[in-house]
Amino acid sequence: MCGTCVLKTTPIVWYIGLLIVEIKKMSLNTSHANGGVLIYNGEAILIYCDNAEMSLSNNEGHTPAFKGNKKGRVYLTTHRVIFNTKDSREVLQSFSMPFHCMKQVELEQPVFGANYIKGKVCPEAGGNWQGLATFKVWFNSGGAIEFGQAMLRAGQMASRNRPAQPPAYTAPPAGNYYQAAPPAYTPTAQYDFIPYTAFPSAPPVESVYTTDAPPPYPGIEGQARPSAPPMTTPNAGAGYYNPTNPHNVYATAPPNHMEQPPPYSELSKKRD
């Protein structure tokens, strides 16, 4: 997000931030896999919201995938916001918005209906669409204010790590992806600005996937530190091995017997 962000209130609108960017990047249908979310190696999910709705309108009107509201899930990660559609028949299956691509982001609080976040995004080279789009994200179970405030904070942190001359964007690879290791989606006390009370659930274990490639832009911790891909040796089974910490292996249970990660509410209780 920008170097100048403000948070002020009016009776109806909370202005979450004016995001000033030099290079605007955003992509369509590059952040989903097997009905779940696809993230970069070294990227982590901070907030998961299952009951969300998104609309997109393009100033050029030449993006059929934007037609109609989409129901799905929204994720706040260490590097961006991702929306995934629940309906597999939709042309738009995923929509990725890195922090540095958004501008004029506001939180609307209508008299009737759910609160929602709105803003503008621009496409990236190879992002599968063109023009300038306006997005709106509704939080039908609540949490728009909390999500917006956390998004602003994460964007501010990421902006401090952005180099003066951002690297050229490289599209997400079309290579292998695999189930993400637990640190990519489980609660952590590392970030005290995450509203675990408003968003007590982590995404289902079997719905988070990662690629081998690290994020092409800095996140809230600067340059991501990718983890090793899953082990596939005959004796190891399915697991995740970090060569910098060889004594710990993250092992996964068979698909039909996977346990859910610990709820965010437990972490919240420990911090209270």
HELIX and SHEET records of a PDB file:
HELIX    1   1 PRO A   64  PHE A   66  5                                   3    
HELIX    2   2 PHE A   99  CYS A  101  5                                   3    
HELIX    3   3 ALA A  144  ARG A  160  1                                  17    
HELIX    4   4 PRO A  182  ALA A  184  5                                   3    
HELIX    5   5 VAL A  205  SER A  207  5                                   3    
HELIX    6   6 PRO A  255  HIS A  257  5                                   3    
HELIX    7   7 TYR A  264  ARG A  271  1                                   8    
SHEET    1   A10 LYS A   8  THR A   9  0                                        
SHEET    2   A10 VAL A  13  GLY A  17 -1                                        
SHEET    3   A10 MET A 102  GLU A 108 -1                                        
SHEET    4   A10 TYR A 116  VAL A 121 -1                                        
SHEET    5   A10 ALA A 133  PHE A 139 -1                                        
SHEET    6   A10 ILE A  45  ASN A  58 -1                                        
SHEET    7   A10 LYS A  70  THR A  77 -1                                        
SHEET    8   A10 ARG A  80  THR A  85 -1                                        
SHEET    9   A10 SER A  94  PRO A  98 -1                                        
SHEET   10   A10 SER A  27  LEU A  28 -1                                        
SHEET    1   B 4 HIS A  32  ALA A  33  0                                        
SHEET    2   B 4 GLY A  36  ILE A  39 -1                                        
SHEET    3   B 4 VAL A 208  THR A 211  1                                        
SHEET    4   B 4 TYR A 177  GLN A 179 -1                                        
SHEET    1   C 3 PRO A 230  MET A 231  0                                        
SHEET    2   C 3 GLY A 239  TYR A 241 -1                                        
SHEET    3   C 3 VAL A 249  ALA A 251 -1                                        
END                                                                             
